[in-house]
Structures are given as structure tokens and as C-alpha cells.
Amino acid sequence: MPQQQSQQLDKGPNTSLLVDELQKQWHDRLNMHLGNILIRPASNRKVWWSCDQCPDNFPHIWDAIVKSIAYLLDRPEFKHYEGLASLFANRADDRQWKQ
């Protein structure tokens, strides 16, 4: 693999178009395989997330489609949730043991 291509894969996906809350909960290590692509809020790609409010040694980790999470964050009825993991609590509990 050429060095330039290798360096691009090392960076991982570009999440700069996602809102701050999504960027904070993006799981860098588990999404690294996506390479150097631009992740858009309307993406149908299923990716990995990690709760930014959990302790480092026991995070909630789950997979979900970018567009569905971005949509939920904009909905007024979900504004009272504390973090994305609380929206996906059952999925997070199930997925963390598969890591």
C-alpha cells in the first residue's frame, strides 16, 4: 500500500459535518476501518458509537445508522435524554459484551 494511502487510512473518517454531540460519541477505533471518508448527517451507514458520559473502563458501545441518530437529536421529545446511549440503552447493553 502506498504511504499516502496508508496515512489516509490511519486518520479514519472525517466527522466534521456531524453536530458536536455526535462527534463526541463517535467511536474512533471501531470506525477506523472505514478509511478516510466524509461522514454526513444524512448517511445511511451503520457505525459504532460510544457514550461520552460513561467511565472509560466500562463504556456503552453500540452500532446505529448515522441518519437515525442525527434525526433523533433534532426531535424535541428526545431533548431530555442525557446522551445517545440513553436512547439506545438496550442496544448498548447488548453490544458492549461483543467488543
N, C-alpha and C positions, 0 to 999 in steps of 0.2 A: 504494500500500500504506500503510495507517495506520502512524503512527510506532511505536505499541506493538507491532504485529505485526512490523515491521522489526527492532525491538530484540530480540525473542524469537528471530528467525532468526539474528541476529548472535551470540547466546550459543552456539548449537549444542546438541547433545544433552546431556542430563543423565546422567552415567555414575556417579553417586554410589552406586548399588546394586551396582556391579561391585567385585570384590576389587581391592586396590591394584595388583597386578601387571597386571591388565587395564587399569586406568585409566592407568597409566604408559605403556602401549604403544598406547593409543587414538590414532589419527591425527586430530587436530582439524581440520586444513584439508580433508582429503578426506571427512570425515564431516559437515562443516558443512551440506551440502545437506539433511540430514535434519531440520533445523529444531530447534525446542525440544521434543523428545520425551524420554521417560524410557526409557533402555535397561536392560532387566532381564537378569539372568544366563541366564534360560531363553528369551531371544529367538531367533527363527529368522531374524532379519535378518542379511544379509551386510553386513559393514562393513570398513573399512580399518584396518590395524594397522601400527605402525612399531616396530622393535626399539629399545629404550631403551639398549642396550649398544653400538650402532654409532656411528661418528663422524657428526656432523651432516651433513657433506657427502656421505656415502655410506651412508644407512640402508637396511636391509632393509624393504621395504614389501610387504604382501600383503593379500588380502582373505580373510575366513573368517567363518563364522557364529558369532555370539556364544556360543550354547549349546554348540557343539562345542568351543570353546576353554575355556570355563568347566569343562566336563566333563573335559577332558584335564588341566587344572591340579589337579583333585581326585584323579586316579589316582596311586597310589603308584609305578607303574612309570615315570612321567614326571617324578618329583621330581628326578632327576639332571640333567635338561636345564637349560641356562643360558638362560633366556628363551624366549619364544614363537617367535622366529624360528628357533631350532634345531629346533623341532618341525615347522616348515613351511619348512625350508631350501630345497628345490627350488622351491616356490611363490614364496618371497621372491625368489630369484634371477631367476625368470622375470618377476615383476611389476614389479620396480624399474625396468626399462627402459621400461615403458609409461607412466611418470609424466610 
